[in-house]
């Protein structure tokens, strides 16, 4: 009888000890930043039929109890307070306790794209100044998603939250860091930056499968992706492994820098691809994420004028998709033979200024580049009007980049003069009857015209109808 009782106790004890382990996704971990004043999702895995208790230190009296389903998955929604911390969250399941410590509540932004977003301090930043000397900032945190790819959507990714210091900031996206640093400096609350990027990757790799299933034109582009041995470029591969696992994590918005890898083939379709990606990410995140992005920089090794055409596609997304913003950076390039401009601090600042104006109420900021408003052809010259803050000015003695064409559609360099009323007068001796204009509509032309905020006039053409 004693042996039978001992055996029963042994079986019961073994069953308790063999309980499936309670597990959290890597992004819910020590030093995390959670979106403030929001319904934030916590989720994870554990033993089916058990119950998990969630205790948040900002509301210690309210214990949330959640059943774990037969598929061993659980999730719950927690209301976060206003910015602050540090806090902790306990996850208790039977005899298992997981405690996530040093949590801050603030603003969470996703930084994504290809190599110019991936570009970090180790690559050589030309405008870093004394950033590294004063880089310690407990109110900025980084979560860098480890590069990975998969044919199917994944439930978790690898990565860890790190506190910003002179070491950790060197490994993170420089544009992402300067964006977050500007936000933190202006609103004085914690900022969490999630980095999910991979150099050389095309936009199709970042788009979910639904984008291709829904649109035949988009589906066809997947068949023409050039394979690389050093970067995952196949349709949805990076979305599945590096975006899908964090779509349950509540964020404020996205900054994006990508496009170079699509110049060769999808330069005329990029707007369609980008629009689809933004809308499908918003659907996956179940929120209207603000999406702020960088117009690709001048570079002289693209074919034809295909980079100019892709930039045009990027600008079109502004009117096609609400709650988006774009920064131009042609003036920040000092070497058009390098596809990776070294000036990253100003890029991050320009992205931050759009976010500060549109998301954080800094109405005095004017972060939008001047754009073509209208033009009038008058016999052998053209008058161009732009929308800008104040009158345009030129940084050079000669204004370059303008072209005129007559009915024959052959473009010639045009002489440009800034008039006192802020308009631009154009004339080309080879064009007796101008009908169309182009400005900086080449792969590598640098801008010469700026508004009073030192933002460059966006490239444009009028012969695209």
N, C-alpha and C positions, 0 to 999 in steps of 0.2 A: 504493500500500500504506500509505504514511504517512497519507494522508487517511482511509483506512478505519479504521486503528488509532485515529486521533484521534476519529473519529465514534463508535467503540465506547466509548472512554473517556468521551466527552461524554454518551452515553446512560446509562452506569453511574452517573456522577456526578450527573446530573440525577435519576435514579431514587432515589438515596440522599437527595438534598436534598429531593425531593418526598415523602418519607415523611410519612404522615399525622401530624399533631401529637399528642403525648401531652397528655392533658387530664385534670384533676381536677375533681370537683364543688366548688362555691364553699365549701362548709362544711369541706372539708379544705384549709385555708389557714393562712397565718401567724397566730400568736397563738391558735390553737385550743386548746380544752380537750378532752381525751379521757377517757373514763370509766376510772377506776382499776381495776386487778386484774380486767380483763374481756377477753373475746374481742371485739376491736373489728374492724369491717370497714373495709378500704380498698377503694375502687373507682374506676373512671374509664374513659377511652376512649383508644384508640390504634390503631396500624396492625395490621390483622389478620395473623395468622401470625407476628408478632413475639413476643418475650418481654420481660416487664418484670421488673426486679429492684427489690425494696423493702428498704431498709436503715434500721433504726431505731436511733437513737443510744443508746437504753437497752439495746440488745443488739447492738452493732455487729458482732460476729463472726458473727451469724446472718443471712445474706442469703436473702430469700425470692424465689424465681423463679416467675413466673406467666405462662402462655401467654395471648395475646390472641386471642379467638375471631374467627371470620369476621364476626360482627356488630360487631366493633371494641370490644367491651366486655370488661373484665377486673375481677376482684375477688379479694380474699384476706382471710384472717383473721389478725390479729396479737394476741398476748397482751400487754396493757399491765402495767406494774409498779404498785406502790403509788404513792400521790400523790407528786408531785415535779416536777422540771424546772428550767429549760427544757431541752427536747430538740429534735432535728430529725429529719425523715424524708426520705430521698432516694428518688426514683422514677426509675429509669434504663431507657431503652428505646433500644437501639442508640446513636445519637449524641446523643440527647436526655436531658437531666437536669433534673428539677424537684425543688427542695428546699423543703420546708415548714419554716419556722423558728419558734423561740420557742413551742414546744408545751408546755403544762402538762398534767400528769396529775392528775385530781381527780374531782369530781362534776358531772355534766351534767344539767340540768333544762330541760324545755320549758315555756314560759309561753304560754298560748293563750287565745283567747276573743274577746270583742268590746270595746267602747270602754272599759269600766272596767278591763280588763286593759291596753289600749293607753294609757290615761291616763298622761301623763308630767309631768315637772316644768314644762314650758312651759305646761301647762294650769292650774297653780296648786295646789300641795299645801299643805294647811292644817297638817300636822304634820311638815313637813320639818325643822324646827329648824335646826341648823347642818350638815346633811348635806353641802351643797355645799362647805363649807369643808374638810371632811376626806374628800372623795370619792375621792381618788387611792388606788387599790388594785390593784396588779399581779396579785393573786391572784383577782380577779374579772374575767371576760371576757364580752362580749356578742356574740351573732350575731343580728342582726335580719333576718328574712326580708322582702324587699321585697314589698309587696302585689301580688298577681297572681291571676289566675283562669283556668281552662281547663276545657273539656268533657272532656278526656282526661288521664289521669295523666301528669305530666311527670317527666323524669329529673333535672332540675336546677332550682335556684332562684337568684335573685340575693341577694347579701348578703355581708358580710365580718365577720370577727372583729375586735372592738375591745377594747382594754384599758380597764378602768374608770378614768375620771378625772372631774374636775368638769365636763367638757364632754360626754363620751360618755354618762354616766349620765342626763343631762337628756333625751336623746332616747329612752331605753329605757323600757319599762314600769316605773312606779314601784313597783307591787306586786311585780313580778319582781325589781327591784333590792333592795328591802328584804327579800324572801324570801332571796335569795342572800347578802346582807350578813349576815343573822342566821345562816345556815348556816356561812358562812366564819368568822365570829367565834367560833362555838362549837366547830367541829371542826378549825379551823386548817389547812385544806387548800384548794387552788384550787377554784373553782366556775365552771362555764361555764353561761351562761343563753342559751337560744335563744328568741327572741321571734317568734311567729307568730300575729298577731292582726289584726282588722279591725273597726272600730266599726260598729255597726248590723247586724251579720250574724246570721242565724239558725243554729241548730245544724245544720240539714240541709246547709248549705253546707260544713260541716266533716266530714261523714260520707262514707265511701267508697261507691261505687256498689253494692257487695255488700250494704250495709245495706238498700237499697231493693229490690234483686232478691229478697232473702230473705223479706221481710215485706210483705204486701199493705197492712197498715195504715200502715206507714211510707211505702210507695210512694205512697199516696194523699195524704199531707201535702205531697209535692213539687208537686202540682198546684195547691196553694192558697198558694204563696209569693208574697207581694206584691213586685213588682219595684221596686227603687230605682235611680235614676240615679247615685247616688254610692257605692253599695256592692254588691258581688257577693253575691247571696243564693241563686242557683239551686242545686239539689241537687248536691253533690259538687264544686262549682266551686273552693272554697278548699282542700278536701282534695287535689284533684288537683294544684294549683299550689304550695301552701304547706306541706303535710304529707307527701304521698307522696314528694317528692324527698329528704326527710331521714329516711325510715323505716329506711334502712340504717345511720344514725348511732347508735351505742350511747348510751343515756341511762339515767339513774337513775330518773326519774319525770316526772310532769306536774303543773303547777298550772293551774287552769282557772277563768275567771270569764266566764260567759255565761248568757243566759236571758231577758234583757229583751226581745229581739226575738221571743221566742216566746210572750209573755204573751197577746197578742191572740187567737191561734188555737190554739196547741198546749198551752195551760196544763194540760190534763188528760192529755196524751200525752207530756209532757216526760220523765218518768221512763223511758218505753219508748225514746224517741229517744236519751236520754243513755246509758242502759245499752247500747244497741246500738253507739253510737259508741265507748264505752270498750272494749268487747270487741273490736270490729273494729280499733281502733288497736293494741290489744295483739297481735292476730294479725298485723297488718302489721309491727310492731316485733319480733315473735317473742319477746316477753318479757312477764311479768306486771307491767307498769308500775304503780307506785303512782300513784293519781289523787286529788289533793286539790283541792277546789273551794270556791267561795264561794257561799253562799246569797244570792240577789239582795236588794238593800237596799230599805227602805221608800221608796215614791214615790207621790204622790197623783194622778197623771194616768193610771193604768191603769183600764180599765173594770171595773165590778163589784167582785168580790173575786178577780179572776183572778190577781193576783200572789201572793196567799196560797195559792191552789190550786197554782200552779207551785212555790212554796217547799215545799209539802207533797210534791210530786213529787220535788223535789231530795233531800229527806230520805229518801224511800223507797229511793233508789238505795244508801244506806248499807247497808241490809240485803239488797238484791238483788245487789250486786256486791262481792265481797271486795276487800280491799286498797284501800279508798277512805276518804276523810275529808272532812268538811265544816266550814267555819267560818261562824258567824252574825255579822253586822256591823250589826244594827239599831241598836245603841247608838252606832255611829260616825257616824250621820247627824245633821247639824245643820240640814238644810233639805230637807224632804220634797217641795219643788217642783223639786228638782234631781236628775235621774236619775244624776248623777255625783258621789257623795260625795267631798269633798276630802281626807278622812282616809285615806291609803293606807299610811302606815308601819305602823300597827297591823294592818291587813289582812295585809300581808306577814309581820309577826311571828307572827300567829296561824297562818297556813299553815306557816311555818317550824317552829313548835312541834310541830305534828302530825308533820312529817317528822323532826324531831329525836328525838321519842319513838319513832316506829315504824320508822325506818330507821337511826338512828344511836345508839340505846341510851340516850337520856336519859330513864331511867325515872322520874325525879323530877318531870318535867313532867306537868301535868294539862291538856291542851289541848282537852278536849271540853266543849261547852256542856251545861248541865243539860237534862234532857228529862222529859216526862211518864212516870211509872211506872205509876200506877193512880189510880182515883178511886172514891169511895163516895158514893152518894146517900142521905141520911138525912132523910126527910120533906121539909122546906122548905130544906135546905141541903146543901152538897156539901163533902167533904173530899178534897183533891188531894194526892197524894204524888209527889215528883219524885226522879229520880236526879241527884245533884249532889255536888260536892266541898264538904263542910261544909253548913251551913244557908244557905238563901237569905236575901238581904236586899234591901231596897228603897232605891233612890236618891232616891225622892220621898216626900213626906208621904202621898200617896194612891197606891195601886196601881191602875193603869189597865189596860185591855185585856181584862179577863175578861168573858165573856158566858155567860148560862145560858138554856136553853130547856126548856120542858115538853113534854108529848106533842103539843102543837100545832106544834112545831118553829119557833116564833117566838123569836128570841134578843133578850134584853134585857141592858143593862149590869149587871154584878154587882159588889157590894161584896166586896172581898177583904181578909182579915186573915191575917197570918203568925202561926201558933201557936208556942209555945215548943218543941215537938217537931220543928219544921221543916216541918210540913204547912201547907196553905193552906185556909182556910175561906171558902167562897163562899156568897153569898145575894143574891137579887134579889127585891124586893118584888112584882114582877108575876108571879113564877113560884112557884106553890104546891107544885108537884111536879116538881122539876128532873130531867131525864133526860140532858141533853147539855151539854157545856162547850166553849167556844172561848177561846183565849188569843192575843191579837195576830193574830187571823185576819182581818185587813183588809189593804188595799194599803199603808197608810202608818203604822200604829200603831208607835210606838217602845216598846222593852221597858222595864219598870220593875224586874224581878226579876233578881238576879245571884247567882252562887256566890262563894266566897271568892277565886277567881281573877279576879273581875270579868268573867266570861263570862255573857252573857245567856241566860235560859231560852228554849229554842226555841219558836216559835209552834206551836200544835197545835189540833186539834179532835177530838171524840170521836163526831161524827155522820157519820163517813165510811164506815161499814160498810154 
